[in-house]
Amino acid sequence: MDENLERLIRELGEAINEAINESEEIHQAMERIRASGADVMLILEATIAFKEKPVADKEEERPKFRDISIEQRLAEISNEDRQFLKSLNIKFDTDE
């Protein structure tokens, strides 16, 4: 793996960690657990997978993540990912 890709992956990991650390919802949920008398520690494991794109694909301008609608993002979630998220009690508006 080239150094640039390694750096970008490291930046992604740091961004994920920062987002979790700054999440008010996560902080509040952990505080509620502590208030119930339990100690809590959050340990997450992330797997980052990627594949090289053909050169022609690299030339296309892709929209920024924030410009993609929620509906488009949800449409791209696989059934396996949906099942995993449901096991974490994460629900979608389209769930019954």
Secondary structure as the mmCIF struct_conf table of DSSP 4:
data_model
#
loop_
_struct_conf.conf_type_id
_struct_conf.id
_struct_conf.beg_label_comp_id
_struct_conf.beg_label_asym_id
_struct_conf.beg_label_seq_id
_struct_conf.end_label_comp_id
_struct_conf.end_label_asym_id
_struct_conf.end_label_seq_id
HELX_RH_AL_P HELX_RH_AL_P1 GLU A 3 GLU A 22
HELX_RH_AL_P HELX_RH_AL_P2 GLU A 24 ALA A 35
TURN_TY1_P TURN_TY1_P1 SER A 36 GLY A 37
HELX_LH_PP_P HELX_LH_PP_P1 GLU A 52 PRO A 54
HELX_RH_AL_P HELX_RH_AL_P3 VAL A 55 LYS A 58
TURN_TY1_P TURN_TY1_P2 GLU A 59 GLU A 59
BEND BEND1 GLU A 60 GLU A 60
HELX_LH_PP_P HELX_LH_PP_P2 GLU A 61 LYS A 64
HELX_RH_3T_P HELX_RH_3T_P1 PHE A 65 ASP A 67
BEND BEND2 ILE A 68 ILE A 68
HELX_RH_AL_P HELX_RH_AL_P4 ILE A 70 ALA A 75
TURN_TY1_P TURN_TY1_P3 GLU A 76 GLU A 76
HELX_RH_AL_P HELX_RH_AL_P5 ASN A 79 SER A 87
TURN_TY1_P TURN_TY1_P4 LEU A 88 ASN A 89
TURN_TY1_P TURN_TY1_P5 ASP A 93 THR A 94
#
